[in-house]
Amino acid sequence: MSSRHSRSSQATQLGASVPQQAWRKFHKVTPLSQGGVIWVVLAIVIFNIVMQMFEAGFGDALREIRRITITHLFIGLGALVALTAVVVFFSWIAWRYQSFAIVESGVHKRSGVIFKDHQHMRWDRIQTVEIEQKLFGRIFGFASVKVETAGTEPAMQLGLLTMEDAGNVRREILNGLANARAGIPIGAARGQHVTPEHVSPDQAATQAVYAAAQPAEQPGWQGAGPSPAGQAAPQIPVFDPDDLERDRQIFSLSTGRLIAASMLKVGFIFSVLSLAAIIALAIILDEGGFLFLILAFVSVLWAWAQSLFSEYGTKIFLSANGLRIRSGLTSLITRSIPPQRLHGVVIEQPMLWRRADWWKLDAVLAGEVDLDSDAQAGQARHVVPVGTRSEIVDVLWTMLPSAGTDNDAALLRDALDGTGTGKYFLSAPRRARWFDPITWKSRGVCLTPNVAVFRTGRFRRRVVIVWQDHTQSLRVSQGPIQRRFNLGAIKLDLVRTGVEAAQKNMEIADVERMMWVENNLTAQAREVGISESIEQWRKRVGV
């Protein structure tokens, strides 16, 4: 109790440092969105009850359904409406005590009726500022602004806001962040345009990006001001986050390709064939329970559809803060991957995608293990869910400045298609086939001054590219049977990522030599600095 009281008093003191007139309220529909959660929970509960009823037998389910009268339905509906009203009422009380502020010290958010909570992000800690739209927001034109830091602090959610206000808040924070980096007062970010004489030449391009995103004559985040003619500018509702941006699009995923690629996954095909075999067996044996089988098929279909919903409409843009990736059907997520956060990339090609030459590209990001679930980590990692070879290569070179060879394109071709030892890759010896008879020839390691590349997979190709200045340590291991064949494994350790960069069943002499070479390359890369700063990245990609 004392610790909670201490946090509450600290929040009160921190909030007192923000001028009272700087605090802003969220939109009034915020409590209503909280009430909608009750209906979502109810749908999940009903689905689980129905599944249990049908598992016990279809006849038992019919007897239970017949017991339900119209009176029971009205009582249940009334209780649900009453519960929703209670949730909305308490959410409204909480909403009255929620506000945020954008001031010289950073972005602030306060909440709490009895126990106060104050969240503060300094300008030098802010890393990404994104717009998120859940299903409710997509339907009615609302969104929240998500502010993330470079560390492990929890993200700050500012919402709900109208799409127009959310876009204005995001631009205001980005403008303030640019001014903080340029040494300009943060107040210039609020309704003031930064003039060129206040900006150094190497910062002018950064300021121009944010100035171009500002609407003409915009005094603040509340809306546009009067037009030069003195008449109020027409207010056009904003329902699409891209309407608020002027970033250059470099990739767009079509719905047809997404569906086809999802159906060409081994897991989906195996699930469908297994379900068809069960149905055929039930027909042959004249067994009942077809309704349960239908529900099982719906479960399989839903698991498949969830990946479609999260990857639907994926678009990639070049923005001032890095790659901006937008995806989602029922829940639209817009996120940025700044170059400083990249530790590497992973390129994969499932077996059934080989004929169409489709690939997927994931980012190796710091802090993936700090996310709440594997689904969140996967969504944060995905860059291109499915793309052609040329699309993957184009996006890859916006993430990787150089592989550090005389012919980076040839290195990439060898990584995607090559087998055995060649100019760039050192592969496993022939005796490794006793441990790995199918993929031993496709295994390979390539070490350059800029990157370490690990290649594996004969039918399902997987290529891991790690920036040399992000490797933390190197491990060599050898099992008792491997020792008899003079084979060993090598593994690179990265900082808090969910991706493994390793290779096994390599010649032990090669592994020991690679360990010595990699230690030297890592030390040189850290001294030189392989990773790009945001300013270097903007200059290279032309934003």
C-alpha positions in Angstrom: 0.0 0.0 0.0 2.9 2.4 0.9 4.6 1.7 -2.4 1.4 2.5 -4.4 1.0 5.7 -2.3 4.6 6.6 -3.1 4.1 6.1 -6.8 0.9 8.2 -6.7 2.6 11.1 -4.9 5.5 11.0 -7.4 3.0 11.1 -10.3 1.3 14.1 -8.7 4.6 16.0 -8.3 5.6 15.1 -11.9 2.2 16.3 -13.2 2.6 19.6 -11.4 5.6 20.5 -13.6 3.3 20.6 -16.7 1.3 23.8 -17.2 -2.4 23.2 -16.6 -3.4 24.7 -19.9 -1.2 22.2 -21.7 -3.2 19.2 -20.8 -5.6 17.8 -23.4 -8.5 15.4 -23.2 -9.1 12.3 -25.3 -12.3 12.0 -27.4 -15.6 11.5 -25.7 -16.2 8.1 -27.4 -13.3 6.5 -25.4 -15.6 5.1 -22.7 -18.0 3.6 -25.3 -15.1 1.7 -26.8 -14.4 0.2 -23.4 -18.0 -1.0 -23.1 -17.7 -2.9 -26.4 -15.1 -5.2 -24.8 -17.9 -6.8 -22.9 -19.6 -8.0 -26.1 -16.3 -9.4 -27.4 -15.8 -11.4 -24.2 -19.4 -12.6 -24.3 -18.9 -13.9 -27.9 -15.8 -15.8 -26.8 -17.6 -17.3 -23.8 -20.6 -18.4 -25.9 -18.3 -20.0 -28.5 -16.5 -22.0 -25.8 -19.8 -23.1 -24.2 -21.2 -24.2 -27.6 -18.0 -26.2 -28.3 -18.3 -28.0 -24.9 -22.0 -28.7 -25.5 -21.3 -30.3 -28.9 -18.4 -32.3 -27.6 -20.8 -33.9 -25.1 -23.1 -34.9 -27.9 -25.5 -33.2 -30.3 -28.6 -34.6 -28.5 -27.5 -33.1 -25.2 -27.0 -29.8 -26.9 -30.6 -29.8 -28.3 -32.0 -30.6 -24.9 -30.1 -27.7 -23.4 -31.2 -25.3 -26.1 -34.9 -26.3 -25.7 -34.8 -25.3 -22.1 -34.0 -21.7 -23.0 -37.2 -19.6 -23.1 -37.8 -16.1 -24.4 -37.8 -14.9 -20.8 -34.3 -16.3 -20.3 -33.2 -14.4 -23.4 -34.6 -11.1 -22.2 -33.1 -11.6 -18.7 -29.7 -12.3 -20.2 -29.9 -9.4 -22.6 -31.0 -7.1 -19.9 -28.1 -8.2 -17.7 -25.7 -7.7 -20.5 -26.9 -4.2 -21.2 -26.8 -3.3 -17.5 -23.2 -4.7 -17.3 -22.2 -2.7 -20.3 -23.7 0.5 -18.8 -21.8 -0.1 -15.6 -18.5 -0.6 -17.5 -19.2 2.6 -19.6 -20.0 4.6 -16.5 -16.8 3.7 -14.7 -14.9 4.1 -18.0 -16.4 7.6 -18.2 -15.2 8.4 -14.7 -11.7 7.2 -15.6 -11.8 9.1 -18.9 -12.4 12.4 -17.0 -9.1 11.9 -15.2 -7.1 11.0 -18.4 -5.2 13.6 -20.3 -2.0 14.1 -22.1 0.4 17.0 -22.8 3.2 17.7 -25.3 5.6 20.2 -23.7 9.3 21.1 -23.5 10.2 18.2 -21.2 8.5 15.5 -23.5 5.2 13.8 -23.8 3.2 13.3 -20.7 0.1 11.1 -19.9 -1.8 11.1 -16.6 -4.6 8.9 -15.4 -6.1 7.5 -12.2 -9.0 8.5 -10.0 -7.7 7.5 -6.5 -4.2 6.3 -7.3 -2.6 8.6 -9.8 -0.4 7.4 -12.6 1.9 9.6 -14.6 3.8 8.4 -17.7 6.5 10.6 -19.1 8.7 10.1 -22.2 11.6 12.5 -22.7 12.4 13.7 -26.2 15.7 12.0 -26.2 14.0 8.6 -25.4 11.3 8.7 -28.1 12.0 6.3 -30.9 8.7 5.7 -32.9 5.4 7.4 -33.1 2.6 5.5 -34.8 -1.1 5.5 -35.4 -3.1 2.4 -34.5 -6.7 1.6 -35.5 -8.7 -1.3 -33.9 -11.9 -2.6 -35.4 -14.0 0.1 -33.7 -11.7 2.8 -34.9 -11.7 1.6 -38.5 -15.5 1.6 -38.6 -16.1 5.0 -37.1 -12.9 6.9 -37.9 -11.0 6.9 -34.6 -7.4 5.9 -33.7 -4.8 6.1 -31.0 -1.2 7.3 -31.2 1.4 4.9 -29.9 4.7 6.4 -28.7 7.6 4.0 -28.1 11.0 4.5 -26.6 14.4 3.0 -27.4 14.5 1.0 -24.1 12.2 -1.5 -22.5 9.7 1.0 -21.1 6.1 0.3 -21.9 4.6 2.2 -24.9 2.4 5.2 -24.3 -1.1 5.0 -25.9 -2.8 8.3 -26.6 -6.4 7.7 -27.6 -9.0 7.5 -28.7 -8.8 10.5 -31.0 -10.3 11.2 -34.4 -8.1 10.3 -37.3 -7.4 13.9 -38.1 -6.5 14.7 -34.5 -4.4 11.6 -34.3 -2.5 12.5 -37.4 -1.9 16.1 -36.1 -0.7 14.8 -32.7 1.7 12.4 -34.4 3.1 15.1 -36.6 3.4 17.5 -33.6 5.4 14.9 -31.7 7.6 14.1 -34.7 8.2 17.9 -35.3 9.1 18.3 -31.6 11.4 15.4 -31.8 13.2 16.8 -34.8 13.5 20.2 -33.1 14.9 18.5 -30.0 17.6 16.8 -32.1 18.4 20.0 -33.8 18.6 22.0 -30.6 15.6 24.1 -31.4 13.0 25.0 -28.7 10.2 22.4 -28.6 7.6 25.2 -28.7 8.4 25.7 -32.4 6.8 22.4 -33.0 3.4 23.6 -31.8 1.8 25.7 -34.5 5.1 27.3 -35.6 7.1 26.6 -38.7 10.9 26.3 -38.2 12.6 28.8 -40.5 15.7 27.8 -42.4 18.0 30.2 -40.6 17.4 28.2 -37.4 18.5 24.9 -38.9 22.0 23.7 -39.8 22.5 22.4 -43.4 22.7 18.7 -42.4 19.4 19.1 -40.5 17.5 21.0 -43.2 16.4 17.9 -45.0 15.0 16.5 -41.7 13.0 19.6 -41.0 11.7 19.8 -44.6 10.1 16.3 -44.2 8.1 17.4 -41.2 7.3 20.8 -42.7 5.9 19.1 -45.8 3.6 16.9 -43.7 2.1 20.0 -42.0 -1.2 21.3 -43.5 -1.1 24.9 -44.6 -2.0 27.3 -41.9 -2.4 24.7 -39.2 -2.3 26.5 -35.8 -2.5 23.3 -33.7 -3.7 19.8 -33.4 -7.4 20.8 -33.1 -7.9 21.4 -36.8 -7.0 23.6 -39.7 -7.2 27.4 -39.5 -8.9 29.8 -41.9 -7.8 29.9 -45.5 -6.0 33.0 -46.9 -9.3 34.3 -48.2 -10.6 34.4 -44.7 -13.1 31.6 -45.2 -13.1 28.4 -43.2 -11.5 25.5 -45.1 -13.8 22.6 -45.7 -13.4 19.8 -43.1 -13.0 16.4 -44.8 -13.3 13.4 -42.5 -10.2 11.3 -42.4 -10.6 7.5 -42.3 -7.3 6.3 -43.7 -3.9 7.0 -42.0 -2.2 7.3 -45.3 -4.3 10.3 -46.1 -2.2 12.1 -43.4 1.2 11.1 -44.8 3.2 11.9 -47.9 5.7 9.0 -47.7 6.9 7.2 -50.7 5.4 3.7 -51.1 7.9 0.9 -52.1 5.8 -2.2 -51.6 2.1 -3.2 -51.7 0.8 -6.7 -51.1 -2.2 -7.8 -53.2 -5.0 -9.8 -51.6 -4.9 -12.5 -54.2 -1.2 -13.2 -53.6 -1.7 -13.2 -49.8 -4.5 -15.8 -50.0 -2.6 -18.0 -52.5 0.6 -17.9 -50.5 -1.3 -18.8 -47.3 -3.0 -21.7 -48.9 0.4 -23.0 -50.2 1.7 -23.5 -46.7 2.4 -27.1 -45.6 0.6 -26.5 -42.3 -2.7 -25.3 -43.9 -2.7 -28.1 -46.5 -2.0 -30.8 -43.9 -4.9 -29.4 -41.7 -7.3 -29.5 -44.7 -6.3 -33.0 -45.7 -6.6 -34.3 -42.2 -10.0 -32.8 -41.8 -11.1 -34.4 -45.2 -9.8 -37.7 -44.0 -11.7 -37.5 -40.8 -15.0 -36.6 -42.6 -14.5 -39.4 -45.1 -13.8 -41.9 -42.3 -17.0 -40.8 -40.5 -19.0 -41.3 -43.7 -17.6 -44.7 -44.3 -18.2 -45.8 -40.7 -21.6 -44.2 -40.6 -20.7 -42.2 -37.5 -22.5 -39.1 -36.3 -21.0 -35.9 -35.0 -20.8 -34.1 -38.3 -21.7 -30.8 -36.6 -18.7 -31.1 -34.4 -16.5 -31.8 -37.4 -17.9 -28.6 -39.0 -16.9 -26.7 -35.9 -13.4 -28.2 -36.1 -13.1 -27.1 -39.6 -14.2 -23.6 -38.6 -11.5 -23.6 -35.9 -8.9 -24.5 -38.5 -10.2 -21.9 -40.9 -10.2 -19.3 -38.2 -6.5 -20.0 -37.3 -5.7 -19.6 -41.0 -7.7 -16.4 -41.3 -6.0 -14.7 -38.4 -2.7 -14.6 -40.2 -4.6 -13.2 -43.2 -6.2 -10.5 -41.1 -2.9 -9.4 -39.6 -1.0 -9.3 -43.0 -3.8 -8.1 -45.2 -3.1 -5.0 -47.2 0.6 -4.8 -46.2 2.2 -1.6 -47.5 5.7 -0.3 -46.9 6.7 3.3 -47.1 9.9 5.3 -46.8 9.3 7.8 -44.0 11.6 10.2 -42.2 11.8 7.8 -39.2 12.6 4.6 -41.2 10.5 2.0 -42.9 6.8 2.6 -42.2 4.8 -0.6 -42.4 1.0 -0.7 -42.5 -1.0 -3.9 -42.3 -4.2 -5.3 -41.0 -7.9 -5.8 -41.8 -10.0 -5.8 -38.7 -7.2 -4.1 -36.8 -4.9 -1.7 -38.7 -1.4 -1.3 -37.3 1.1 1.2 -38.6 4.6 0.8 -37.3 8.1 2.1 -38.1 11.5 0.3 -38.2 14.3 2.9 -37.7 17.7 1.8 -39.0 19.2 2.0 -35.5 16.9 -0.7 -34.2 17.8 -3.2 -37.0 20.2 -6.0 -36.0 19.7 -8.1 -39.2 17.2 -9.7 -41.5 15.8 -13.1 -42.2 14.7 -14.2 -45.7 12.7 -17.4 -46.1 11.1 -19.4 -48.9 8.6 -22.2 -48.0 8.8 -25.3 -50.2 5.5 -24.7 -52.0 6.5 -21.1 -52.9 9.5 -22.1 -55.0 7.5 -22.5 -58.2 6.2 -18.9 -58.0 9.6 -17.7 -56.6 7.9 -16.0 -53.6 9.8 -15.1 -50.5 9.2 -13.4 -47.1 11.4 -10.9 -45.4 11.5 -10.4 -41.6 13.5 -8.0 -39.5 15.8 -8.9 -36.6 14.9 -6.3 -34.0 16.1 -5.6 -30.5 13.6 -6.0 -27.8 11.4 -8.7 -29.4 11.6 -10.9 -26.3 10.1 -8.0 -24.3 6.8 -8.2 -26.2 3.7 -9.6 -24.5 3.2 -12.6 -26.8 4.7 -14.5 -29.7 2.0 -13.1 -32.0 3.1 -9.5 -31.1 6.8 -10.5 -31.7 5.9 -12.0 -35.0 3.9 -9.0 -36.2 6.7 -6.7 -35.1 9.2 -8.8 -37.0 7.3 -9.2 -40.3 8.3 -6.8 -43.1 7.2 -8.4 -46.4 4.8 -11.4 -45.7 5.1 -12.6 -49.3 6.8 -10.9 -52.2 8.6 -11.7 -55.5 12.4 -12.0 -55.5 12.8 -8.5 -57.0 10.5 -6.9 -54.4 12.3 -8.6 -51.5 15.7 -7.5 -52.9 14.4 -3.9 -53.3 13.2 -3.7 -49.7 16.3 -5.5 -48.4 18.6 -2.8 -49.8 16.6 -0.1 -48.0 17.5 -1.9 -44.8 21.1 -3.0 -45.5 23.4 -0.3 -46.8 26.1 -2.8 -48.0 27.1 -6.4 -47.5 30.8 -5.4 -47.7 31.8 -7.4 -50.8 32.9 -6.5 -54.3 29.6 -7.9 -55.7 26.7 -7.8 -53.1 24.2 -8.9 -55.7 26.2 -12.1 -56.4 26.5 -12.8 -52.7 22.7 -12.5 -52.3 22.1 -14.8 -55.3 24.4 -17.4 -53.7 22.6 -17.1 -50.4 19.2 -17.6 -52.0 20.0 -20.3 -54.5 23.5 -21.6 -53.9 24.7 -24.9 -52.5 28.1 -26.2 -51.5 31.3 -24.2 -51.0 31.9 -21.4 -53.4 33.3 -17.9 -53.7 31.3 -16.5 -50.8 30.1 -19.4 -48.7 31.8 -22.1 -46.8 29.6 -25.2 -46.7 29.5 -28.4 -44.6 31.9 -31.3 -45.5 30.6 -34.4 -47.2 30.7 -36.6 -44.1 28.1 -34.3 -42.5 25.5 -36.1 -44.7 25.4 -38.8 -42.0 23.9 -36.3 -39.6 22.0 -34.2 -42.1 21.4 -36.3 -45.3 19.0 -33.8 -46.9 20.2 -30.3 -46.2 23.9 -30.7 -45.5 24.9 -29.4 -48.9 22.8 -26.2 -48.6 24.3 -25.2 -45.3 26.8 -22.4 -45.5 28.4 -19.5 -43.7 29.7 -16.2 -45.2 31.7 -13.6 -43.1 32.3 -10.1 -44.5 33.4 -6.9 -42.8 29.8 -5.8 -42.7 27.6 -8.9 -42.2 27.6 -12.5 -41.2 25.3 -14.6 -43.4 24.0 -18.1 -42.5 22.3 -20.2 -45.2 20.4 -23.4 -44.8 17.5 -25.4 -46.2 17.3 -27.5 -49.4 13.5 -27.4 -49.9 12.7 -24.5 -47.4 15.5 -22.0 -47.9 16.3 -19.7 -44.9 19.0 -17.0 -44.9 19.9 -15.0 -41.8 21.9 -11.8 -42.3 23.3 -10.2 -39.1 25.1 -6.8 -38.9 28.6 -7.4 -37.7 28.5 -4.5 -35.1 25.5 -6.1 -33.4 26.9 -9.5 -32.6 27.6 -9.9 -28.8 29.5 -13.1 -28.5 30.3 -16.3 -30.4 29.9 -19.9 -29.3 31.4 -23.1 -30.6 29.9 -26.5 -29.6 30.7 -30.1 -30.4 28.8 -33.2 -29.3 30.4 -36.6 -28.6 29.4 -38.1 -32.0 30.3 -35.0 -33.9 33.8 -35.1 -32.2 34.4 -38.5 -33.9 33.6 -37.0 -37.3 35.5 -33.7 -36.6 32.3 -31.7 -36.9 31.1 -28.8 -34.8 28.5 -26.0 -34.6 28.9 -22.2 -34.4 26.4 -19.7 -33.1 26.2 -15.9 -32.9 24.6 -14.4 -29.8 22.5 -11.2 -30.3 20.9 -8.8 -27.8 17.3 -9.9 -26.9 16.1 -11.0 -30.3 13.9 -14.0 -31.2 16.1 -15.1 -34.1 18.9 -17.6 -34.0 22.0 -17.2 -36.2 23.7 -20.6 -36.1 25.1 -23.4 -38.2 25.8 -27.0 -37.3 27.8 -30.0 -38.7 30.6 -27.8 -40.0 34.2 -28.9 -40.3 35.6 -28.3 -36.8 38.8 -26.7 -38.2 36.7 -24.3 -40.2 34.5 -23.5 -37.2 37.6 -22.6 -35.1 39.0 -20.4 -37.9 35.6 -18.7 -38.3 35.5 -17.9 -34.6 38.9 -16.2 -34.8 37.9 -14.3 -38.0 34.5 -13.3 -36.7 35.9 -11.9 -33.5 38.3 -9.6 -35.5 35.5 -8.6 -37.9 33.1 -7.7 -35.1 35.8 -5.6 -33.4 36.6 -3.7 -36.6 32.8 -3.2 -37.4 32.2 -1.7 -34.0 35.2 0.6 -34.4 34.1 1.8 -37.8 30.3 1.7 -37.3 28.5 -0.4 -39.8 24.9 0.5 -38.8 23.5 3.6 -40.3 22.3 6.6 -38.3 18.8 8.0 -39.2 20.5 10.9 -41.0 22.7 8.6 -43.1 19.7 6.4 -43.9 17.6 9.4 -45.0 20.4 10.6 -47.3 20.9 7.1 -48.8 17.3 6.3 -49.6 16.4 9.9 -50.5 13.8 11.0 -48.0 
